[in-house]
Amino acid sequence: MKHLALALACLASPALAGVDEALDEHVLPRVKTFRQQAERLAERASEDCTAPALRAPYQDLFDAWMGISHLRFGPLEEDGRALAIGFWPDTRGMVQRTVARLIADEDPAVGDPEAFAEVSIAGRGLFALERLLYDEALSDYGPEDYACSLATAVARDLSRMAEGLSADWNDYQGLMKDAGENTTYLSEKEAAQALYTALMTGLEFTKDQRLGRPLGTFDRPRPTWAEAYRSDRPLRNVVLSLEALRELFRTLSDDPIPVTEAAFADVLDVAAGLDDPRLAGVEDPSERLKIEILQQRVDLLQDDVAGEIGGALGLTQGFNAQDGD
């Protein structure tokens, strides 16, 4: 198989080799895993919707979400799926208010999947379910309580969205593999561009949001602004996202990419040295420095990817739905 860099340069048919590999080895398997974990959560909720019963499958589903959350184009943006699955950052506290309102009103939409699909995205998805499972004020509910029915509705809705996402990706992959023969991707390079943009914006999101939000400022750190902090996921999300992005970048070129490989290894090594699941150390000067170093390494990693991958393949970072978050 010819190198993607050479193929892009000559615009011959093998140019899509890297795209094919990214789809077959990264995108589609991870979308499948997300669907399977969402089904598992929904099945568990139908058996036992209490918080202790749902926490393990919830964590597994969130792990799977970290494997695809950077793919903010195509099927994941269809009908606002990305936000409905993971409404974060939640800068206005909408999840808390919406979940509280649903419980207070005992909204009957929980009994109707079609009606629940029309509920505000702040009352659905992973972060609404996190409130129900990990917020001490909410999680001590019984099997007959409305909160249990709400948890079941959220789990089933996540499974519905995951099933739709999987089906749509099975169709959408054809547009990317047949780029140049459809109006969605007018050239082979455009398909590679979409994946490269997902890679770069995924790194940017981790740097600016997953690390930047809890860091805040030195005088005003924001530990409770970390992603999914109630379920002890902030650092785990950083690591899993970086691992998924490393897998994606490895599919984009057959050539050796030693600089970027070393940079990813360095960033993950720094993250492994943090014993701070919630990134709560942002409030302690010595621990904060370690988190700042991690953020700086992600920033340097972006530069390495841009130079070694983007430069070699003639790609630049395009618009992504996460831009402006």
BAROLUM-490096 format. One record per residue (C-alpha): x, y, z; residue number from 1; chain; residue in three letters. Coordinates in Angstrom, 1 decimal. Each point is the difference from the previous one (the first is absolute). Example, Ala and Ser with C-alpha at 12.3 -4.5 7.8 and 13.67 -1.06 7.14 Angstrom:
<X = 12.3	Y = -4.5	Z = 7.8	seq = 1	mol = A	type = ALA>
<X = 1.4	Y = 3.4	Z = -0.7	seq = 2	mol = A	type = SER>
This chain:
<X = 0.0	Y = 0.0	Z = 0.0	seq = 1	mol = A	type = MET>
<X = 1.3	Y = 3.4	Z = -1.0	seq = 2	mol = A	type = LYS>
<X = 0.7	Y = 2.6	Z = 2.7	seq = 3	mol = A	type = HIS>
<X = -2.9	Y = 2.4	Z = 0.5	seq = 4	mol = A	type = LEU>
<X = 2.4	Y = 3.0	Z = -0.3	seq = 5	mol = A	type = ALA>
<X = 1.0	Y = -1.1	Z = -3.5	seq = 6	mol = A	type = LEU>
<X = -3.5	Y = -0.9	Z = -1.0	seq = 7	mol = A	type = ALA>
<X = -1.4	Y = 3.4	Z = 1.1	seq = 8	mol = A	type = LEU>
<X = 2.7	Y = 1.7	Z = -2.0	seq = 9	mol = A	type = ALA>
<X = -0.9	Y = -1.8	Z = -3.2	seq = 10	mol = A	type = CYS>
<X = -3.7	Y = -0.2	Z = 0.7	seq = 11	mol = A	type = LEU>
<X = -0.1	Y = -3.6	Z = -1.2	seq = 12	mol = A	type = ALA>
<X = -2.5	Y = -2.6	Z = 1.4	seq = 13	mol = A	type = SER>
<X = 2.3	Y = -1.3	Z = 2.7	seq = 14	mol = A	type = PRO>
<X = -0.2	Y = 3.4	Z = 1.7	seq = 15	mol = A	type = ALA>
<X = -3.0	Y = -1.3	Z = 2.0	seq = 16	mol = A	type = LEU>
<X = 2.0	Y = -2.8	Z = 1.5	seq = 17	mol = A	type = ALA>
<X = 0.6	Y = 1.9	Z = 3.2	seq = 18	mol = A	type = GLY>
<X = -3.7	Y = 1.0	Z = 0.2	seq = 19	mol = A	type = VAL>
<X = -1.0	Y = -3.6	Z = -0.5	seq = 20	mol = A	type = ASP>
<X = 2.3	Y = -1.1	Z = 2.8	seq = 21	mol = A	type = GLU>
<X = -1.3	Y = 2.7	Z = 2.3	seq = 22	mol = A	type = ALA>
<X = -3.6	Y = -1.0	Z = -0.6	seq = 23	mol = A	type = LEU>
<X = 0.6	Y = -3.8	Z = 0.2	seq = 24	mol = A	type = ASP>
<X = 2.5	Y = 0.0	Z = 2.9	seq = 25	mol = A	type = GLU>
<X = -1.1	Y = 3.0	Z = 2.0	seq = 26	mol = A	type = HIS>
<X = -3.4	Y = 1.5	Z = -0.7	seq = 27	mol = A	type = VAL>
<X = -2.2	Y = -3.0	Z = -0.7	seq = 28	mol = A	type = LEU>
<X = 1.3	Y = -2.3	Z = 2.8	seq = 29	mol = A	type = PRO>
<X = -0.3	Y = 2.8	Z = 2.6	seq = 30	mol = A	type = ARG>
<X = -3.5	Y = 0.9	Z = -1.2	seq = 31	mol = A	type = VAL>
<X = -0.9	Y = -3.6	Z = 0.3	seq = 32	mol = A	type = LYS>
<X = 1.4	Y = -0.2	Z = 3.6	seq = 33	mol = A	type = THR>
<X = -2.0	Y = 3.1	Z = 0.9	seq = 34	mol = A	type = PHE>
<X = -3.2	Y = -1.6	Z = -1.3	seq = 35	mol = A	type = ARG>
<X = 0.6	Y = -3.2	Z = 1.8	seq = 36	mol = A	type = GLN>
<X = 0.7	Y = 1.8	Z = 3.3	seq = 37	mol = A	type = GLN>
<X = -3.1	Y = 2.1	Z = -0.4	seq = 38	mol = A	type = ALA>
<X = -2.1	Y = -3.1	Z = -0.6	seq = 39	mol = A	type = GLU>
<X = 1.6	Y = -1.6	Z = 3.2	seq = 40	mol = A	type = ARG>
<X = -0.9	Y = 3.1	Z = 2.0	seq = 41	mol = A	type = LEU>
<X = -3.6	Y = 0.0	Z = -1.2	seq = 42	mol = A	type = ALA>
<X = -0.4	Y = -3.7	Z = 0.6	seq = 43	mol = A	type = GLU>
<X = 1.3	Y = 0.4	Z = 3.6	seq = 44	mol = A	type = ARG>
<X = -2.3	Y = 2.9	Z = 0.6	seq = 45	mol = A	type = ALA>
<X = -3.0	Y = -2.1	Z = -1.0	seq = 46	mol = A	type = SER>
<X = 1.0	Y = -2.5	Z = 2.6	seq = 47	mol = A	type = GLU>
<X = 1.1	Y = 2.3	Z = 2.8	seq = 48	mol = A	type = ASP>
<X = 0.0	Y = 3.8	Z = -0.4	seq = 49	mol = A	type = CYS>
<X = 1.5	Y = 0.9	Z = 3.4	seq = 50	mol = A	type = THR>
<X = 3.2	Y = 1.9	Z = 0.1	seq = 51	mol = A	type = ALA>
<X = 2.2	Y = -2.8	Z = 1.3	seq = 52	mol = A	type = PRO>
<X = -1.1	Y = -2.3	Z = -2.7	seq = 53	mol = A	type = ALA>
<X = 0.6	Y = 2.5	Z = -2.8	seq = 54	mol = A	type = LEU>
<X = 3.4	Y = 1.5	Z = 1.0	seq = 55	mol = A	type = ARG>
<X = 2.2	Y = -2.7	Z = -1.6	seq = 56	mol = A	type = ALA>
<X = -1.7	Y = -0.1	Z = -3.4	seq = 57	mol = A	type = PRO>
<X = -0.2	Y = 3.8	Z = 0.1	seq = 58	mol = A	type = TYR>
<X = 3.8	Y = 0.1	Z = 0.4	seq = 59	mol = A	type = GLN>
<X = 0.5	Y = -2.4	Z = -2.8	seq = 60	mol = A	type = ASP>
<X = -2.2	Y = 2.1	Z = -2.3	seq = 61	mol = A	type = LEU>
<X = 1.8	Y = 3.1	Z = 0.9	seq = 62	mol = A	type = PHE>
<X = 3.3	Y = -1.7	Z = -0.8	seq = 63	mol = A	type = ASP>
<X = -1.4	Y = -0.9	Z = -3.4	seq = 64	mol = A	type = ALA>
<X = -1.1	Y = 3.6	Z = -0.5	seq = 65	mol = A	type = TRP>
<X = 3.5	Y = 1.2	Z = 0.5	seq = 66	mol = A	type = MET>
<X = 1.0	Y = -2.2	Z = -3.0	seq = 67	mol = A	type = GLY>
<X = -2.3	Y = 1.9	Z = -2.4	seq = 68	mol = A	type = ILE>
<X = -0.8	Y = 3.4	Z = 1.5	seq = 69	mol = A	type = SER>
<X = 2.6	Y = 1.6	Z = -2.2	seq = 70	mol = A	type = HIS>
<X = -1.8	Y = -1.0	Z = -3.2	seq = 71	mol = A	type = LEU>
<X = -2.1	Y = 3.2	Z = -0.1	seq = 72	mol = A	type = ARG>
<X = -1.0	Y = -0.2	Z = -3.6	seq = 73	mol = A	type = PHE>
<X = -2.5	Y = -2.1	Z = -2.0	seq = 74	mol = A	type = GLY>
<X = -2.2	Y = -2.4	Z = 2.0	seq = 75	mol = A	type = PRO>
<X = 1.0	Y = 1.3	Z = 3.4	seq = 76	mol = A	type = LEU>
<X = -1.2	Y = 3.5	Z = -0.9	seq = 77	mol = A	type = GLU>
<X = -3.2	Y = -1.3	Z = -1.6	seq = 78	mol = A	type = GLU>
<X = -3.0	Y = 1.3	Z = 2.0	seq = 79	mol = A	type = ASP>
<X = 2.3	Y = 1.4	Z = 2.6	seq = 80	mol = A	type = GLY>
<X = 1.0	Y = -3.5	Z = 1.2	seq = 81	mol = A	type = ARG>
<X = 3.4	Y = 1.1	Z = 1.5	seq = 82	mol = A	type = ALA>
<X = -1.6	Y = 2.4	Z = 2.4	seq = 83	mol = A	type = LEU>
<X = -2.9	Y = -2.3	Z = 0.8	seq = 84	mol = A	type = ALA>
<X = 2.5	Y = -2.7	Z = 1.0	seq = 85	mol = A	type = ILE>
<X = 2.5	Y = 2.2	Z = 1.8	seq = 86	mol = A	type = GLY>
<X = -1.2	Y = 3.5	Z = 0.9	seq = 87	mol = A	type = PHE>
<X = 3.2	Y = 1.4	Z = 1.2	seq = 88	mol = A	type = TRP>
<X = 1.4	Y = 2.6	Z = 0.7	seq = 89	mol = A	type = PRO>
<X = -3.2	Y = 1.0	Z = 1.7	seq = 90	mol = A	type = ASP>
<X = 0.9	Y = 3.6	Z = 0.7	seq = 91	mol = A	type = THR>
<X = -3.4	Y = 1.0	Z = 1.3	seq = 92	mol = A	type = ARG>
<X = -0.8	Y = -3.0	Z = 2.2	seq = 93	mol = A	type = GLY>
<X = -2.8	Y = -1.1	Z = -2.2	seq = 94	mol = A	type = MET>
<X = 0.3	Y = -3.7	Z = 0.7	seq = 95	mol = A	type = VAL>
<X = -0.5	Y = 0.6	Z = 3.7	seq = 96	mol = A	type = GLN>
<X = -3.1	Y = 2.1	Z = -0.5	seq = 97	mol = A	type = ARG>
<X = -1.5	Y = -2.2	Z = -2.7	seq = 98	mol = A	type = THR>
<X = 0.4	Y = -3.2	Z = 2.0	seq = 99	mol = A	type = VAL>
<X = -1.4	Y = 1.7	Z = 3.1	seq = 100	mol = A	type = ALA>
<X = -3.0	Y = 1.3	Z = -2.0	seq = 101	mol = A	type = ARG>
<X = -0.7	Y = -3.4	Z = -1.6	seq = 102	mol = A	type = LEU>
<X = -0.1	Y = -1.6	Z = 3.5	seq = 103	mol = A	type = ILE>
<X = -2.0	Y = 2.8	Z = 1.6	seq = 104	mol = A	type = ALA>
<X = -2.6	Y = -0.1	Z = -2.8	seq = 105	mol = A	type = ASP>
<X = 0.1	Y = -3.8	Z = -0.3	seq = 106	mol = A	type = GLU>
<X = 0.0	Y = 0.6	Z = -3.8	seq = 107	mol = A	type = ASP>
<X = -2.0	Y = -2.9	Z = -1.6	seq = 108	mol = A	type = PRO>
<X = 2.4	Y = 0.0	Z = -3.0	seq = 109	mol = A	type = ALA>
<X = 2.1	Y = -2.6	Z = 1.8	seq = 110	mol = A	type = VAL>
<X = -2.6	Y = -2.6	Z = -0.9	seq = 111	mol = A	type = GLY>
<X = 0.0	Y = 0.8	Z = -3.7	seq = 112	mol = A	type = ASP>
<X = 3.3	Y = -0.4	Z = -2.0	seq = 113	mol = A	type = PRO>
<X = -1.1	Y = 2.2	Z = -2.8	seq = 114	mol = A	type = GLU>
<X = -1.1	Y = 2.8	Z = 2.4	seq = 115	mol = A	type = ALA>
<X = 3.2	Y = -0.3	Z = 2.0	seq = 116	mol = A	type = PHE>
<X = 2.0	Y = 0.4	Z = -3.1	seq = 117	mol = A	type = ALA>
<X = -1.5	Y = 3.5	Z = -0.2	seq = 118	mol = A	type = GLU>
<X = 1.0	Y = 0.9	Z = 3.6	seq = 119	mol = A	type = VAL>
<X = 2.7	Y = 2.7	Z = 0.3	seq = 120	mol = A	type = SER>
<X = 3.5	Y = -1.4	Z = -0.7	seq = 121	mol = A	type = ILE>
<X = 1.0	Y = 1.2	Z = 3.5	seq = 122	mol = A	type = ALA>
<X = -2.4	Y = -2.5	Z = 1.5	seq = 123	mol = A	type = GLY>
<X = 1.4	Y = -2.9	Z = -2.1	seq = 124	mol = A	type = ARG>
<X = 3.3	Y = -1.7	Z = -0.6	seq = 125	mol = A	type = GLY>
<X = 3.0	Y = -0.9	Z = 2.0	seq = 126	mol = A	type = LEU>
<X = 0.0	Y = 3.1	Z = 2.2	seq = 127	mol = A	type = PHE>
<X = -3.6	Y = -0.1	Z = 1.0	seq = 128	mol = A	type = ALA>
<X = 0.5	Y = -3.6	Z = 0.9	seq = 129	mol = A	type = LEU>
<X = 3.1	Y = 0.9	Z = 2.0	seq = 130	mol = A	type = GLU>
<X = -2.1	Y = 2.3	Z = 2.1	seq = 131	mol = A	type = ARG>
<X = -2.4	Y = -2.8	Z = 0.8	seq = 132	mol = A	type = LEU>
<X = 2.7	Y = -2.6	Z = 0.7	seq = 133	mol = A	type = LEU>
<X = 2.6	Y = 2.1	Z = 1.9	seq = 134	mol = A	type = TYR>
<X = -1.6	Y = 3.1	Z = 1.4	seq = 135	mol = A	type = ASP>
<X = -0.4	Y = -0.8	Z = 3.7	seq = 136	mol = A	type = GLU>
<X = -3.2	Y = 2.0	Z = 0.1	seq = 137	mol = A	type = ALA>
<X = -1.6	Y = -2.1	Z = -2.7	seq = 138	mol = A	type = LEU>
<X = 1.6	Y = -3.4	Z = -0.2	seq = 139	mol = A	type = SER>
<X = -1.6	Y = -1.6	Z = 3.1	seq = 140	mol = A	type = ASP>
<X = -3.2	Y = -0.8	Z = -1.9	seq = 141	mol = A	type = TYR>
<X = -2.0	Y = -3.2	Z = 0.1	seq = 142	mol = A	type = GLY>
<X = -1.3	Y = -2.2	Z = -2.8	seq = 143	mol = A	type = PRO>
<X = -3.5	Y = 1.6	Z = 0.2	seq = 144	mol = A	type = GLU>
<X = 1.2	Y = 3.6	Z = 0.0	seq = 145	mol = A	type = ASP>
<X = -0.4	Y = 2.3	Z = -3.0	seq = 146	mol = A	type = TYR>
<X = 3.8	Y = 0.4	Z = -0.1	seq = 147	mol = A	type = ALA>
<X = 0.3	Y = -3.7	Z = -0.8	seq = 148	mol = A	type = CYS>
<X = -2.4	Y = 0.3	Z = -2.9	seq = 149	mol = A	type = SER>
<X = 2.0	Y = 3.1	Z = -1.2	seq = 150	mol = A	type = LEU>
<X = 3.3	Y = -2.0	Z = 0.2	seq = 151	mol = A	type = ALA>
<X = -1.6	Y = -2.7	Z = -2.1	seq = 152	mol = A	type = THR>
<X = -1.3	Y = 2.5	Z = -2.5	seq = 153	mol = A	type = ALA>
<X = 3.4	Y = 1.6	Z = -0.4	seq = 154	mol = A	type = VAL>
<X = 1.7	Y = -3.4	Z = -0.4	seq = 155	mol = A	type = ALA>
<X = -2.5	Y = -1.1	Z = -2.7	seq = 156	mol = A	type = ARG>
<X = 0.4	Y = 3.4	Z = -1.8	seq = 157	mol = A	type = ASP>
<X = 3.8	Y = -0.4	Z = 0.0	seq = 158	mol = A	type = LEU>
<X = -0.4	Y = -3.5	Z = -1.5	seq = 159	mol = A	type = SER>
<X = -2.4	Y = 1.4	Z = -2.6	seq = 160	mol = A	type = ARG>
<X = 2.5	Y = 2.7	Z = -1.0	seq = 161	mol = A	type = MET>
<X = 2.9	Y = -2.5	Z = -0.1	seq = 162	mol = A	type = ALA>
<X = -2.0	Y = -2.3	Z = -2.2	seq = 163	mol = A	type = GLU>
<X = -0.8	Y = 2.9	Z = -2.4	seq = 164	mol = A	type = GLY>
<X = 3.6	Y = 1.2	Z = 0.1	seq = 165	mol = A	type = LEU>
<X = 1.3	Y = -3.5	Z = -0.9	seq = 166	mol = A	type = SER>
<X = -2.5	Y = -0.4	Z = -2.9	seq = 167	mol = A	type = ALA>
<X = 0.9	Y = 3.4	Z = -1.4	seq = 168	mol = A	type = ASP>
<X = 3.7	Y = -0.6	Z = 0.2	seq = 169	mol = A	type = TRP>
<X = -0.5	Y = -3.2	Z = -2.0	seq = 170	mol = A	type = ASN>
<X = -1.4	Y = 2.2	Z = -2.8	seq = 171	mol = A	type = ASP>
<X = 2.3	Y = 3.0	Z = 0.5	seq = 172	mol = A	type = TYR>
<X = 3.2	Y = -2.0	Z = -0.3	seq = 173	mol = A	type = GLN>
<X = -0.9	Y = -0.5	Z = -3.6	seq = 174	mol = A	type = GLY>
<X = 0.0	Y = 3.7	Z = -0.7	seq = 175	mol = A	type = LEU>
<X = 3.5	Y = 0.3	Z = 1.5	seq = 176	mol = A	type = MET>
<X = 1.4	Y = -3.0	Z = -1.8	seq = 177	mol = A	type = LYS>
<X = -1.6	Y = 1.1	Z = -3.3	seq = 178	mol = A	type = ASP>
<X = 1.2	Y = 3.6	Z = 0.4	seq = 179	mol = A	type = ALA>
<X = 0.1	Y = 1.8	Z = -3.3	seq = 180	mol = A	type = GLY>
<X = -3.1	Y = -1.9	Z = -1.2	seq = 181	mol = A	type = GLU>
<X = -2.5	Y = 1.8	Z = 2.2	seq = 182	mol = A	type = ASN>
<X = -0.9	Y = 3.5	Z = 1.0	seq = 183	mol = A	type = THR>
<X = 0.8	Y = -0.4	Z = 3.7	seq = 184	mol = A	type = THR>
<X = 3.7	Y = -0.6	Z = -0.7	seq = 185	mol = A	type = TYR>
<X = 1.0	Y = 1.6	Z = -3.3	seq = 186	mol = A	type = LEU>
<X = 3.5	Y = -1.4	Z = 0.2	seq = 187	mol = A	type = SER>
<X = 2.0	Y = -2.7	Z = 1.7	seq = 188	mol = A	type = GLU>
<X = 1.9	Y = 2.6	Z = 1.9	seq = 189	mol = A	type = LYS>
<X = -3.2	Y = 1.3	Z = 1.6	seq = 190	mol = A	type = GLU>
<X = -0.7	Y = -3.3	Z = 1.7	seq = 191	mol = A	type = ALA>
<X = 3.5	Y = -0.1	Z = 1.4	seq = 192	mol = A	type = ALA>
<X = -0.5	Y = 3.7	Z = 1.0	seq = 193	mol = A	type = GLN>
<X = -3.1	Y = -0.9	Z = 2.1	seq = 194	mol = A	type = ALA>
<X = 1.9	Y = -2.7	Z = 1.9	seq = 195	mol = A	type = LEU>
<X = 3.0	Y = 2.3	Z = 0.6	seq = 196	mol = A	type = TYR>
<X = -2.2	Y = 2.8	Z = 1.2	seq = 197	mol = A	type = THR>
<X = -1.6	Y = -2.5	Z = 2.5	seq = 198	mol = A	type = ALA>
<X = 3.4	Y = -0.9	Z = 1.2	seq = 199	mol = A	type = LEU>
<X = 1.2	Y = 3.6	Z = 0.5	seq = 200	mol = A	type = MET>
<X = -3.3	Y = 1.3	Z = 1.5	seq = 201	mol = A	type = THR>
<X = 0.0	Y = -3.0	Z = 2.3	seq = 202	mol = A	type = GLY>
<X = 3.4	Y = 1.0	Z = 1.4	seq = 203	mol = A	type = LEU>
<X = -1.1	Y = 3.6	Z = 0.3	seq = 204	mol = A	type = GLU>
<X = -3.2	Y = -1.0	Z = 1.9	seq = 205	mol = A	type = PHE>
<X = 2.0	Y = -2.0	Z = 2.5	seq = 206	mol = A	type = THR>
<X = 2.5	Y = 2.9	Z = 0.5	seq = 207	mol = A	type = LYS>
<X = -2.5	Y = 2.8	Z = 0.2	seq = 208	mol = A	type = ASP>
<X = -3.0	Y = -1.7	Z = 1.5	seq = 209	mol = A	type = GLN>
<X = 0.9	Y = -3.2	Z = 1.8	seq = 210	mol = A	type = ARG>
<X = 3.1	Y = 1.6	Z = 1.5	seq = 211	mol = A	type = LEU>
<X = -0.6	Y = 3.7	Z = -0.4	seq = 212	mol = A	type = GLY>
<X = -3.4	Y = 0.2	Z = 1.6	seq = 213	mol = A	type = ARG>
<X = 0.9	Y = -1.5	Z = 3.4	seq = 214	mol = A	type = PRO>
<X = 3.4	Y = 1.9	Z = 0.0	seq = 215	mol = A	type = LEU>
<X = -1.9	Y = 3.3	Z = -0.4	seq = 216	mol = A	type = GLY>
<X = 2.5	Y = 2.6	Z = 1.3	seq = 217	mol = A	type = THR>
<X = 2.6	Y = -0.3	Z = 2.7	seq = 218	mol = A	type = PHE>
<X = -2.1	Y = 2.3	Z = 2.3	seq = 219	mol = A	type = ASP>
<X = -3.2	Y = -1.7	Z = -0.9	seq = 220	mol = A	type = ARG>
<X = 0.3	Y = -3.7	Z = -0.9	seq = 221	mol = A	type = PRO>
<X = -3.2	Y = -1.8	Z = -0.9	seq = 222	mol = A	type = ARG>
<X = 0.2	Y = -3.7	Z = 1.1	seq = 223	mol = A	type = PRO>
<X = -3.8	Y = -0.5	Z = -0.3	seq = 224	mol = A	type = THR>
<X = 0.2	Y = 1.1	Z = -3.6	seq = 225	mol = A	type = TRP>
<X = 1.9	Y = -3.1	Z = -1.0	seq = 226	mol = A	type = ALA>
<X = -1.7	Y = -2.4	Z = -2.3	seq = 227	mol = A	type = GLU>
<X = -2.2	Y = -2.6	Z = 1.8	seq = 228	mol = A	type = ALA>
<X = 1.7	Y = 0.7	Z = 3.3	seq = 229	mol = A	type = TYR>
<X = -2.8	Y = -1.5	Z = 2.1	seq = 230	mol = A	type = ARG>
<X = 0.8	Y = -3.4	Z = -1.5	seq = 231	mol = A	type = SER>
<X = 3.7	Y = 0.4	Z = 0.4	seq = 232	mol = A	type = ASP>
<X = 0.7	Y = 0.1	Z = -3.7	seq = 233	mol = A	type = ARG>
<X = 1.9	Y = 3.3	Z = -0.8	seq = 234	mol = A	type = PRO>
<X = 3.5	Y = -1.5	Z = -0.2	seq = 235	mol = A	type = LEU>
<X = -1.3	Y = -3.3	Z = -1.5	seq = 236	mol = A	type = ARG>
<X = -1.7	Y = 1.9	Z = -2.7	seq = 237	mol = A	type = ASN>
<X = 3.2	Y = 1.8	Z = -0.9	seq = 238	mol = A	type = VAL>
<X = 1.9	Y = -3.2	Z = -0.2	seq = 239	mol = A	type = VAL>
<X = -2.7	Y = -1.9	Z = -2.0	seq = 240	mol = A	type = LEU>
<X = -0.4	Y = 2.8	Z = -2.4	seq = 241	mol = A	type = SER>
<X = 3.7	Y = 0.3	Z = -0.6	seq = 242	mol = A	type = LEU>
<X = 0.3	Y = -3.8	Z = -0.6	seq = 243	mol = A	type = GLU>
<X = -2.9	Y = 0.2	Z = -2.5	seq = 244	mol = A	type = ALA>
<X = 1.6	Y = 2.9	Z = -1.8	seq = 245	mol = A	type = LEU>
<X = 3.3	Y = -1.8	Z = -0.2	seq = 246	mol = A	type = ARG>
<X = -1.7	Y = -3.0	Z = -1.6	seq = 247	mol = A	type = GLU>
<X = -1.6	Y = 2.4	Z = -2.5	seq = 248	mol = A	type = LEU>
<X = 3.3	Y = 1.7	Z = -1.0	seq = 249	mol = A	type = PHE>
<X = 1.7	Y = -3.3	Z = -0.5	seq = 250	mol = A	type = ARG>
<X = -2.4	Y = -0.8	Z = -2.8	seq = 251	mol = A	type = THR>
<X = 0.6	Y = 3.2	Z = -1.9	seq = 252	mol = A	type = LEU>
<X = 3.5	Y = -0.9	Z = -1.4	seq = 253	mol = A	type = SER>
<X = 1.9	Y = -3.1	Z = -0.8	seq = 254	mol = A	type = ASP>
<X = 3.3	Y = 1.8	Z = 0.4	seq = 255	mol = A	type = ASP>
<X = 1.9	Y = 0.0	Z = 3.4	seq = 256	mol = A	type = PRO>
<X = -1.2	Y = 2.9	Z = 2.2	seq = 257	mol = A	type = ILE>
<X = 2.6	Y = -0.1	Z = 2.8	seq = 258	mol = A	type = PRO>
<X = -0.4	Y = 3.6	Z = 1.3	seq = 259	mol = A	type = VAL>
<X = -3.8	Y = -0.3	Z = 0.5	seq = 260	mol = A	type = THR>
<X = 0.3	Y = -3.5	Z = 1.4	seq = 261	mol = A	type = GLU>
<X = 2.5	Y = 1.2	Z = 2.6	seq = 262	mol = A	type = ALA>
<X = -2.2	Y = 3.0	Z = 0.8	seq = 263	mol = A	type = ALA>
<X = -3.0	Y = -2.1	Z = 0.6	seq = 264	mol = A	type = PHE>
<X = 2.0	Y = -2.4	Z = 2.2	seq = 265	mol = A	type = ALA>
<X = 1.3	Y = 3.0	Z = 2.0	seq = 266	mol = A	type = ASP>
<X = -3.4	Y = 1.5	Z = 0.5	seq = 267	mol = A	type = VAL>
<X = -1.5	Y = -3.3	Z = 1.1	seq = 268	mol = A	type = LEU>
<X = 3.0	Y = -0.6	Z = 2.3	seq = 269	mol = A	type = ASP>
<X = -0.6	Y = 3.4	Z = 1.7	seq = 270	mol = A	type = VAL>
<X = -3.7	Y = -0.9	Z = 0.4	seq = 271	mol = A	type = ALA>
<X = 0.9	Y = -3.3	Z = 1.5	seq = 272	mol = A	type = ALA>
<X = 2.1	Y = 1.8	Z = 2.6	seq = 273	mol = A	type = GLY>
<X = -3.1	Y = 1.8	Z = 1.4	seq = 274	mol = A	type = LEU>
<X = -1.7	Y = -1.6	Z = 2.9	seq = 275	mol = A	type = ASP>
<X = -3.0	Y = 2.3	Z = -0.2	seq = 276	mol = A	type = ASP>
<X = -3.1	Y = -1.5	Z = -1.6	seq = 277	mol = A	type = PRO>
<X = -2.1	Y = 3.2	Z = 0.3	seq = 278	mol = A	type = ARG>
<X = 2.8	Y = 2.4	Z = -0.7	seq = 279	mol = A	type = LEU>
<X = -0.8	Y = 1.6	Z = 3.3	seq = 280	mol = A	type = ALA>
<X = 3.7	Y = 0.8	Z = 0.4	seq = 281	mol = A	type = GLY>
<X = -0.6	Y = 3.2	Z = -2.0	seq = 282	mol = A	type = VAL>
<X = -0.5	Y = 1.6	Z = 3.4	seq = 283	mol = A	type = GLU>
<X = 3.3	Y = -1.1	Z = 1.3	seq = 284	mol = A	type = ASP>
<X = 3.0	Y = 1.9	Z = -1.4	seq = 285	mol = A	type = PRO>
<X = 2.4	Y = -3.0	Z = -0.2	seq = 286	mol = A	type = SER>
<X = -2.7	Y = -2.3	Z = -1.5	seq = 287	mol = A	type = GLU>
<X = -1.3	Y = 2.7	Z = -2.3	seq = 288	mol = A	type = ARG>
<X = 3.5	Y = 0.3	Z = -1.6	seq = 289	mol = A	type = LEU>
<X = -0.2	Y = -3.6	Z = -1.0	seq = 290	mol = A	type = LYS>
<X = -3.4	Y = 0.6	Z = -1.7	seq = 291	mol = A	type = ILE>
<X = 1.4	Y = 3.1	Z = -1.7	seq = 292	mol = A	type = GLU>
<X = 2.9	Y = -2.0	Z = -1.3	seq = 293	mol = A	type = ILE>
<X = -2.4	Y = -2.6	Z = -1.4	seq = 294	mol = A	type = LEU>
<X = -1.9	Y = 2.8	Z = -1.8	seq = 295	mol = A	type = GLN>
<X = 3.2	Y = 1.4	Z = -1.4	seq = 296	mol = A	type = GLN>
<X = 1.0	Y = -3.4	Z = -1.3	seq = 297	mol = A	type = ARG>
<X = -3.3	Y = -0.4	Z = -1.8	seq = 298	mol = A	type = VAL>
<X = 0.6	Y = 3.5	Z = -1.5	seq = 299	mol = A	type = ASP>
<X = 3.5	Y = -1.2	Z = -1.3	seq = 300	mol = A	type = LEU>
<X = -1.6	Y = -3.2	Z = -1.2	seq = 301	mol = A	type = LEU>
<X = -2.4	Y = 2.1	Z = -2.2	seq = 302	mol = A	type = GLN>
<X = 3.1	Y = 1.7	Z = -1.6	seq = 303	mol = A	type = ASP>
<X = 1.6	Y = -3.4	Z = -0.6	seq = 304	mol = A	type = ASP>
<X = -3.1	Y = -1.4	Z = -1.7	seq = 305	mol = A	type = VAL>
<X = -0.4	Y = 3.1	Z = -2.1	seq = 306	mol = A	type = ALA>
<X = 3.6	Y = -0.2	Z = -1.2	seq = 307	mol = A	type = GLY>
<X = 0.5	Y = -3.7	Z = -0.4	seq = 308	mol = A	type = GLU>
<X = -3.4	Y = -1.1	Z = -1.1	seq = 309	mol = A	type = ILE>
<X = -1.7	Y = 3.1	Z = -1.4	seq = 310	mol = A	type = GLY>
<X = 3.1	Y = 1.3	Z = -1.7	seq = 311	mol = A	type = GLY>
<X = 1.0	Y = -3.3	Z = -1.5	seq = 312	mol = A	type = ALA>
<X = -3.5	Y = -0.6	Z = -1.4	seq = 313	mol = A	type = LEU>
<X = -0.7	Y = 3.5	Z = -1.0	seq = 314	mol = A	type = GLY>
<X = -3.0	Y = 0.3	Z = 2.4	seq = 315	mol = A	type = LEU>
<X = -1.1	Y = 2.9	Z = 2.1	seq = 316	mol = A	type = THR>
<X = -2.5	Y = 0.2	Z = 2.9	seq = 317	mol = A	type = GLN>
<X = -3.5	Y = 0.8	Z = -1.3	seq = 318	mol = A	type = GLY>
<X = -3.2	Y = 0.9	Z = 1.8	seq = 319	mol = A	type = PHE>
<X = -1.3	Y = -2.4	Z = 2.6	seq = 320	mol = A	type = ASN>
<X = -3.2	Y = 0.1	Z = 2.0	seq = 321	mol = A	type = ALA>
<X = 2.0	Y = 0.4	Z = 3.2	seq = 322	mol = A	type = GLN>
<X = 1.4	Y = 3.3	Z = -1.2	seq = 323	mol = A	type = ASP>
<X = -1.4	Y = 2.7	Z = 2.1	seq = 324	mol = A	type = GLY>
<X = -0.9	Y = -2.1	Z = 3.1	seq = 325	mol = A	type = ASP>
